[in-house]
């Protein structure tokens, strides 16, 4: 029923296009290439997201939760019915887990779940860290399952017992106090490995002597004794917390223990137990990581995909999806949260930069310096680059940085847009593809990406380091039916809901794709125009232009067919399509758009409102029409005689000599008697500057004439115009009317 739900074909082709026009709401994006869903951050819930993903990918917890039926939990439909008991927390967990497994979205919201806990504002969400939340969440789930078949779910999977003992050195009496635990809390300071920390907590005994003697009840006196703790029972899922945050009583401030503490992928807990257990071997399957300092930071999790639900690809092959600004289609650097991805995106465009220039580029693109945005959590930029030596190459000699191994950085710009790939530098051999059930992924809020197993080693120490570890008993095996099957054990009613949801998402995406790719362009036919004064002008006796609505994913060949059907006899038998723009001096033609029929319309940047000119490519009403930016017309005001003025366009490719000929014809001043002067500083202190004779071969563009400039045409045989006269003239205003000379008429429009 759900076969191929997130197949490779779907993952590569069902991307969401960027809007062709603003104001269109995009539906949720499909899953990443890995096929696993992230969790949206509500503003301060990265720790919650890391824990929830860990619970989801704990098969024993997930399946025990799904085993709870509607008869035991109730349903959302009966929530408001008097006398009906509805267990909201497990229901919301079931709903969230089923959507994370089956809903075709990049990320899922946890708002409904947090509301069920009564966490309705940001302050309530911020008051817990992962260790606290782990206990609070389990306590809430346990309380909500009282009276159901899942009443012992938390106890069965996560509860263990330890015993605190004091042994009298005189009579040997053992005094003990047993206590339950959900996680083992270990110190980082003074320990180099997990085994060393466990040995110090559950094997080493503390001597109670001197002033710290123990009063033995049997001996009825103070005696020397030994004090320690042992693990009496182990849970199926072993949770270990590291005490990474401490308080400096001299400085009166918190600090983070960033020291190195190595932890293994498999561990035998027998040496730390009161009695040997045949099933005391565990395998690591989740590492919750904190990056930042003692007063803030970010959590994410490395999780092993035990049931092979995701598609693992070599991280070098996984493109980094960068957010874009919908209005421009360019990378929105401000929205790039990861400093690794931010620097990668910058270096793709600038392959080699000095550290200073890289910092300047970060400030330029984001508006915030490295020190203000990242230093608190990641340290100096040099140390950051050194730590990520597998991504960046830092040349200390010349203080330059470049991309290391082949890195793909992709902006969600447009469908089928090419992926930018940095050239490989010192490329290392690819690591082997993990065996089924052994692949690791990084769950970082809404983003999920594959990682190499050895990436875990980077989390032993530093500002970004392991905070919680989760181990499964090695004896726990998985049924063959669960492998690669995200719907395994998910209740039928939830599967049905997700199928309906995915169908609705698919429909919305299709509608969105049609809406964002539907453009309306203006089709202008050559019969409706004439060329004079350096520009095309609409003929008043002709139909101005017609609207054509078309999907920009269609080809140029499709566009030609649509234009032929729209224009009928107005379309030449052999025609070209050229971009047209309206300028102050009139209409002008730019690049040809009809060269390659197989190209998509959007690939030649035809957008909503684009003006397209249809003609034979040679003549408009028997007049040759120049095109291209170099022939753009500029609108100039020419003053002459007794306060006479004419306004018209001139191609900026004209030389000054050619320009003089045209002005001579308009003013009836003989060319040999014509002197041209330019008014500069029109807005402040206008002055006249002569066009000298050595500029006759210079073009108007080179002379930097622009729209609205005023030129004085003088007759050399008459009294020249003075600067004072010009200043008085500039007090007068010459209105320039720009009318819409290309208005649409009631011509037939086809969709």
HUDA-V755491 format. One record per backbone hydrogen bond with DSSP energy under -0.5 kcal/mol. CO is the residue of the C=O (numbers start at 1). NH is the residue of the N-H. If there is no record, write none. Layout:
# HUDA-V755491
co-><CO/CO>
nh-><NH/NH>
This chain:
# HUDA-V755491
co-><2/4/7/8/9/10/13/21/23/29/32/34/36/38/40/45/46/47/48/49/50/51/52/53/55/57/58/58/59/60/61/62/63/65/69/69/70/73/75/76/78/81/83/84/85/86/87/88/89/90/91/92/93/94/95/96/97/98/99/100/103/106/108/110/111/112/113/114/115/118/121/122/123/125/129/130/131/132/133/134/135/136/137/138/139/140/141/142/143/145/148/150/152/153/154/154/155/156/157/160/161/161/162/163/163/164/165/166/166/167/168/173/173/175/177/179/181/183/184/184/186/188/192/193/194/195/196/197/198/199/199/206/207/208/209/210/214/214/216/216/221/223/224/225/226/227/228/230/230/231/233/236/236/237/238/239/240/241/242/243/244/244/246/247/248/248/253/255/256/258/262/265/267/267/269/270/272/277/280/281/282/283/285/286/287/287/288/288/289/289/290/291/293/296/298/300/301/301/302/303/304/305/307/310/314/314/315/317/319/320/320/322/323/324/325/325/330/331/332/333/335/338/339/340/341/342/343/344/345/346/351/353/354/355/356/357/358/359/360/361/362/362/363/369/370/370/374/374/375/380/381/382/383/384/386/387/388/388/390/391/392/393/393/394/395/395/399/400/401/402/404/407/407/408/408/409/410/411/414/419/420/435/439/440/441/441/442/442/443/443/444/445/446/447/449/451/452/453/454/455/456/457/458/459/460/463/463/465/467/468/469/470/470/471/472/473/479/479/480/482/484/485/487/491/491/492/493/494/495/496/497/498/499/500/501/502/503/504/505/506/507/508/509/510/511/512/513/514/515/516/517/517/519/519/520/521/521/522/522/523/524/525/526/528/530/530/532/535/536/537/539/545/546/547/548/548/550/551/552/554/555/556/557/558/559/560/561/562/563/564/567/568/570/573/576/577/577/578/579/580/581/581/583/586/587/588/589/591/595/596/597/599/600/600/601/601/602/605/607/610/610/611/612/612/613/613/614/615/618/620/623/624/628/629/632/634/634/635/636/636/637/637/638/639/640/641/644/646/648/650/651/652/654/655/656/657/658/659/660/661/662/663/664/664/668/670/670/671/673/675/676/677/678/678/680/681/687/689/690/692/693/695/695/696/698/699/700/701/706/709/710/711/711/712/712/713/714/714/715/722/723/724/725/726/727/728/729/733/735/736/737/739/740/745/750>
nh-><5/7/11/12/13/14/15/24/25/106/35/311/32/108/42/49/50/51/52/53/54/55/56/57/58/59/61/62/63/64/65/66/67/68/72/73/74/87/78/79/81/84/85/86/87/88/91/92/93/94/95/96/97/98/99/100/101/102/103/37/105/38/40/114/115/116/117/119/118/120/125/126/127/128/133/134/135/136/137/138/139/140/141/142/143/144/145/145/146/148/151/153/156/157/158/159/159/236/237/181/232/233/179/165/230/177/228/168/175/226/172/168/175/166/164/162/160/185/186/241/243/191/262/197/198/199/200/201/202/203/204/227/209/225/212/213/216/223/220/221/216/214/169/208/167/206/165/163/232/274/161/238/473/239/471/184/469/186/244/188/246/257/255/249/252/253/248/246/258/462/194/284/269/282/272/273/231/280/269/474/267/472/304/470/289/302/467/468/291/300/465/298/296/293/291/289/303/443/287/441/306/308/484/312/317/318/318/319/321/322/410/412/332/326/328/329/325/333/335/336/337/342/343/344/345/346/347/348/349/350/403/401/358/359/360/361/362/363/364/365/366/368/367/373/374/375/377/378/379/384/385/386/387/388/389/389/391/392/405/404/394/395/402/396/399/400/355/395/353/393/425/409/422/320/410/420/322/413/417/421/409/438/305/451/303/443/444/449/301/445/447/39/38/444/442/440/455/456/457/458/459/460/461/466/261/292/465/290/242/288/240/285/286/238/283/476/482/483/483/485/486/488/490/494/495/496/497/498/499/500/501/502/503/504/505/506/507/508/509/510/511/512/513/514/515/516/517/518/518/20/519/552/521/550/609/523/548/524/612/546/614/528/529/539/532/537/535/532/587/530/542/745/523/750/521/550/519/554/602/601/559/560/561/562/563/564/565/566/567/568/570/571/572/575/615/593/594/613/590/611/583/588/586/583/536/581/628/579/597/599/557/556/603/604/604/606/605/607/610/522/612/580/524/614/578/615/526/576/625/623/620/626/631/632/652/636/650/708/638/648/639/711/646/713/644/643/640/638/636/634/654/701/700/659/660/661/662/663/664/665/666/667/668/669/670/673/674/674/716/714/691/712/680/689/687/684/680/678/692/695/696/656/698/657/656/703/705/704/709/637/679/639/713/677/714/641/675/716/718/726/727/728/729/730/731/731/732/735/737/738/739/741/743/747/549>
